């Protein structure tokens, strides 16, 4: 099951990917320092629209894994994973995960060419942001035929970038079973985004309420559908398989982000312990510090290997993707948790202060731990996939680690 028969170069960094990494790192160094990230996350959209456009126009990040026939660059997820690792390294709040990974994969997996031709070019050129609702979290959304077509009723909570996304792909209960639907809240219904609490805004609208979450760099929202016009995506009976595949893609993407964040934490700690002195010598020369850093490096390299394998499985369409995705989720979230803990602890008291960037990484690591299932969820899922138990589903718990209420 674990033999990789696809091109082994997918596990390595090609010259093209190395150049992509260098260009991205230079751009993000210029635009995503700790203070810039704070400002972007606190802005009305939760990210810098100019940076989003630069990622699309100057580098083509959003188009990397989109087929050429739909306006993309025609590369694989292996190239997109480089971008995700680099944005995770600096906590870039741009909605790559919900737009490119979750919504993009949903459209492609649906096999609905009309939907792909309509929305994927906008995702690829950066003019459209998108997300999914009712995937990792339980949602209570139903679809019914109205006088002018399908409409959605109900609500989905903790939707990634749900407050500002231009397009929402929703898993809703229709008369013929669970189906996927697409709605454009601002364009299709003529209503804006609500960011407060209170009664609904009437029928035929979509109310979006920002949630207070642990990680300010990854916004989430409660989305209430009140007769919201929507269009079906794909055929009836496909939704369960599409959702499962998209969630695995999300787990692989998240693993890449975690590798980047862990690498930043290790680099920051190494820089600090080289210069911070105690008893007349750098604290990095103390054996206990060396051991802790060695443990962190081992975990990081294990996470990097798990992420690379899962990326290769996703890029190559391998059948072992569910195993690889859950394995990467366990390894990478664990490494990120350790890395952020050491980021704080080995910086001493300063690592606990609001002014220091370490706490932002701690928040991202803790909130992400349960975004697509906790490590325990994935261990149970792996046990089922490997025939050790009768359970093959996983990630069934809600993203409670991201909540603060």
N, C-alpha and C positions, 0 to 999 in steps of 0.2 A: 504493500500500500504506500510505502514511503519512498519508493524508487521514482526519481524524477526523469521521465523519458523525453521531456521537452528540451529545447536548446539550453545547454548549460550556461551559455553566456548571459541568460536572464538572471543568473545568480551573481554575476559579476558586474562591475561598473564599466560600461563601454566608454570609449573616448567621447562619444556624443553626449552620454549622460553626465560625464565628468564636466564637460563644458557647460551643459545646462545647469549643473549645480553651482559652478563658479559664477555664472551670470546672475542666477537667482540670489545667491548669497550676497553679491555685491549690491543688488537692488534692495534687498531686504535690510541690509546693514544701513543703507541710506534712509530708508523709510520706516523701519520697524524697530527702532530702539525702544527701551523700556518706557520712556516718556511718550513717545509717539503711539505706542500700543495703548497706553492708558487713555490718551486723547481720542483715539479711534474708537475704542470700546465704549467710551462715554458719549460718543456722538449720536445723532438722531438715527442713523442706520446701523450703528454698531461696528462699522468698518469704514475705511477711507475709499470713497468711490473713485477718486483719482488713481489710487494704487490698484484697485480692481481693474480699471481700464488699462493701466500700464502693464499689468500682468498679462492681459489679453492682447494688447496691441504691440508691445515691445518684445514679449517672449512667447506669447501664445500658450500660456499655461492651461487655460480653460479648454483649449482645443486639442490638447495632446492626445487624449484617449478617445476622441470623437472621430468616427469614420469620415473619410474625405467626402463621401457622397452626402453627408449631412453638414458640411461646412467645417469639418475638423481637420486635424493634421494627419490623422491616420496612424498614429503610433499606438503603443500598448499601455497597459496600466503600469508597466515597469518604468516608463518615463514619467508618468503622473506621480508615481510613488516618490521620485526624487524631489518633485515640487512639494509634496505633502511633508516629506521629512524636513525640508528647509523651512517651510512655513511653520511647522511644529517647533522647530528650533528657536524661533523668535516669538512664538505665540501670535503670529499674524492673525488678526480676527476676521480676515476675509472669508466669506462663506464657501470655501472650496468643497468642504465635506458634504454639506447638504445639496449644493448646486451641481457640482460636477460628478461627485461619486454617487450619492443617493438618487437624486432626480435623474441624472444622466443615465445611470445604469438601469433605472426603472423604465425609462423610455426605450432604451435599446433592448432590454430583456422582453419587453412587451411584444416586440415584433410588429408593432403598429407603425407602418411606414409613414402614414399620413401624420401621425402625432410626432414622429421623429423629424420629419421634414418641416413641421410647423415650429417646433420649439428647440431642437438641438442646435440649429445655426445661431440662435440668440445666445444659448449657453456658451457656444464655442467662441463667439466674438465679444463676449463680456457684456452684451446689452441686456441680458436677462439673468436674474437670480431665481433660484427655485429650491424647493424642499419637498419632503414627503411627510405625510401625516397618517398616524395609525399603524406605523411599522414597528419600531422598537417598543412603543408603549401601547397599552390597550386604549382603544378609542371607541366612542359610542356614536358612530356616524352611519346614517342610513341614506340610501339613494332612492328616489322615486321619480316617476315620470310626471312632469308638470305640463301645463298647456303649451309651453314653448320648448320642451325638452326635459332633460334630466335636471333635478335639483337635489342638493345635499342638505340634510338636517342633522343636528347633533353637535358634538364637540370632540376635539382632539387636544390633549394637553402635552406640554413640554415638547413642542414642535421646534426643531432646530431652525433658527432664523425665521421662525413663523411670523414674526411681527413685520418683517420687511420684504419677504420673498415675493417676486412678481408672479410666480407660478407655484401652485401647491398640488402635488399628486397625492390623492387620498385613497386609502383602502376603505371602502364603505360596503355595508350590507345592502344588496339590491334584491329584488324579488327572486332572481335566479341565482342567488348566492353572493359571496364576496367578490367584488369587482374593483378595478382601479378606475379612478376618475381624475380629470384635470380641471382645475378652476383657476382663473386669474382674478383674484379678489378685487383689485383696483380697476382693472380694465373691463372685465366682463360685467361686474355688477354696478360699476359707477360709484362705489363707496370707498372711503378711505380706511385707514387703520386706526382703531381705537386703542389707546394705551392705558386707559384707566379701567376701573371697575364700575359696575352699575348695570342697569337693565340693558337689554338688547337694543339694536338700532333699527329694528323693524324687520319685516319679511323681505326676502330677496337680497340679503346682505351677508357679509362675512365680517364678524367682529373679531379683532385680534388684540389680545391683552398680554402685554409683556409680563413675564414671570421673573420674580427675583430669584436668581440662581447663584450657586457658589462661585462659578467661574464667569467673571464679567466679560471675558474675551470670546465666549461662545453663547450667544443669546438664544433664549428659548421663549416660547409664547403659548398661551392658551388660544386655540382657534375655535370659534363658535360659528357653525354654519346654520344660517336661518333662511332656508329656501334658496341657497346660493346656486346660481346656474353652473352646470358642470358638463363635461363631455367625457364619454367613456374612452378608456385607453386599453387597447388589447381586447381579447375575447373573454367571455364568461368562463370561469373555471381555471383561469391562469393565475389568479392573484396569489394564492398560497405559495406556488413555486417561485413566482417573481419576487415576492417579499423575502422569502428565505435566501434567495441568491443575492439580492441587494443588501441584506443585512450582513452576509458574509463579506461582500465587497466593502461595506462600511467598517467591518472589523479589521480587514487588511489595511485600509486607509488609516484607521486610527492607530494601528501598530506602527506604521511608518512615521506618523506624527510623534508617537511616543519615543521612538528611537532618536528623532531629532531633538526632542526636549531633554531626554536623558543625556545625550551627548553635550548639549549646552551646559547642563548642570555639572557634569564632570569637568568640562573645560574651565568653568567659572571657579570651581573648587580648587582645581590644580593651580590656577593663577593666584588664588588667594593664599594657599598654604605655602607657596614659594616665597611670598613676601611678608607674610605675617610672622613675627618673631615672638618667641617666648624663651626666657632663660638664655638669651643671647644667641638663639639659632632659629631658623625657619621651622614652623610647626610641621611642615611637610617632611622633615627629617626624622620625626618621632615614629617609632615602630608601630605604635597603635594606629596612627593616622595612615601610615603606609598600608597596613592590613585592611583598613576600611576602604581605602581607595582601590586596592587590588580586588576586593570583593565586588565593588561597584563596577570595575572594568570587566570582570568576568560576567556579571549579570548583563551588562550592556552588550558585550559581544554575543552572548547567547540570544539576547533580544534581537540584535541585528541579523543574526542567522535565521531566526524564526520568521522575522519580517521579510527577509529576502526570499525565503522558500514560499511563504504565503503569496507574496507578490508574483513569483514565477508561476504558481498554480493558477492565480487569477488571470494573469496575462496570457497563459497558455491554454486556458479553459480546461484545466485538469479536474478529473473526477474527485480527487482527494482534497479539493478546496475546503470543504467543511472541516476536515480534520486540521488542515494547515491554518485556517482562519482562527479556530478556537485555540489551537496551540500558540499562535502568535499573540492572541489576546491575553492569554495567561502569562506568557513570558515577558511581553512588552509592558503590560500594565504593572507587573511586579517590579521590573527594572526601573520603570518611571517612578513608582512609589518610593523605592529605595534611593534613587538619585535625588529626588526632591527633598527627602528627609535629610540626606547628607548635605545637600545644598544649604539647608537651614542650619543644621547642627554644626558643621565645620566652619561656618561663618560666625559662630558664636552668637552673641546677643543681637548683632546687627541684622542677622537673617530673619529675625522675628518682626522687624519693623515694617510698617506700611510702605516706607520710602524705598525699601530694597526690593528688587525684582524677584527675589526667591519666592516670596509668598504667592506671586502670580502663578508660578510653576506648580507650587503645592496645590493651589486651587484647581488648576487644569488637571493635574494627575488624579486628585480625589474625585472630581466631578466626572471624569472620563471612565473611572473604574467600573461604573455600572451603566454606561451609556448604551451599550449593546449587549448587556449581560455582565454580571460579576465574574470574577475568576472562578468562584465556586460553581456558578452556573455552567461555565465552559468546561470545567473538570467533569461535571456530571454528563454534559453533552458528549465529551470525548469518550467517557466510559461507555455510553450507549453506542456511539459510532464504531467503537472498537470491539463491541460485543461483550463488554464486561457487565452491562446491565441492560434492562429492557428499554431504557430511556434514551431517545435520540434527539429530543428537542432541548433547547437551551435558551439562555438569555430571555427567560420568561418574566423575570422580575422587572419592575419599572426602574427608571433611572433615578431612584430615590437619593443616591449619593450626590446628585447635582442640585437637589432642592435645599432651600434654606427655610421654607415655611413648614 
